Amino acid sequence: CTPLYFVWEKLIGMHECKSMCKRAAARLPVVVPIWFLAIIFPFFGPINSAVGALLVSFTVYIIPALAHIFTFKSAAARENAVEQPPKYLGRWAGAYTINVFVVVWVLVLGFGFGGWASMTNFVHQIDTFGVFTKCYQCPPPPQLLNSTALPPAPANLHHPHHQLHNP
């Protein structure tokens, strides 16, 4: 939503304002409709989870790490770099190792397991979706007795502690 906030703030002339309270109040016309969409749209949470696992993993972690690897692939690019990786990191070998580790780690955990979990959750939400919520104060539906189950013994039904008085 941040790009929407910035466009809205620039549209109403509040983008250069130093007061965070004024800027937060100015963002309410953007936030409130999004809240209502999240409330009325039944699968907003699972969709948001799936987008986070499948798309954000790539745009935040994998693409920048791969871009760094491919940008500084040649020796000339590494020599002409504005900043060299720190010595304690292992210079370029350390930077490449960290980037490869980030790419593999996020592919396996973020995209792999995270994507699997969010898609499983999404499918489960769709399978159990109902238009109206279940009645929690209604009596449960009658359970059908299994044909092999025996009915309860009469002695257990008339326990002396459950009667009002003993004749």
Secondary structure, DSSP 8 states (H G I E B T S, - for coil): -HHHHHHHHHHHT-TT---HHHHHHHHHHHHHHHHHHHHHSTTHHHHHHHHIIIIIIIIIIIHHHHHHHHHT-SHHHHHT-SS---GGGTHHHHHHHHHHHHHHHIIIIIIIIHHHHHHHHHHHHHHT--SS---SSS--------TTS----HHHHT-GGGSS---
